Amino acid sequence: MIILLILSLLNHIKNSDSDDGNELMKKIKAKDQKALAELYDLYGHLLYGLIFSILKKRTEAEDLLQEVFVNVWEKATSFDPERGNAYQWLVTLTRNKAIDRIRSKNYKSQKKEETDIELPDIPLTGDQRSPLESTILKERAEKVKKALLEIPEKQRQVIQIAYFRGLSQSEIAKHLDIPLGTVKTRTRQGMLKLKELLSNNL
């Protein structure tokens, strides 16, 4: 689970200086279906990882990811770039939906045998990976594990809580009893350090 999320987040950081997400949201507001597909390609892996970290069920995560993007299409006009970028808006929307799902009666009543499966290395899209692709993913996973251990403990802590337990930055601040600004700084510094460590190795 950590590997999928860190790789997805690194991909986001590489594109964090661009306005791609915001531009796509403008097009989606104008009902541009191609823009919705591009937004899915840009953030789908990250959002799937976030959902799975909360639901712990592959099928549920895949279904909810589709629901999230249907919701994006239907409620694109509620996105306000003045209040945050598209990435932040999507993560908040996705996290809230995942938490709502896990609290639902239907989810809680599902049978035990439908749960407790391991997260695949990457979100499934219907295609099978070749032995070469699987080997490459395993090698990358080991590099990410090592890099995660190399960043300062306090930075690693907020990243793990945020992306692997599904807590918001405000919730992390309360959980750790530290200022919200400190959480934001540690998260940003930790992700930049990971980018630095892995930029030439993935």
Order of alpha helices (4+ residues) and beta strands (2+ residues): alpha-alpha-alpha-alpha-alpha-alpha-alpha-alpha-alpha-alpha
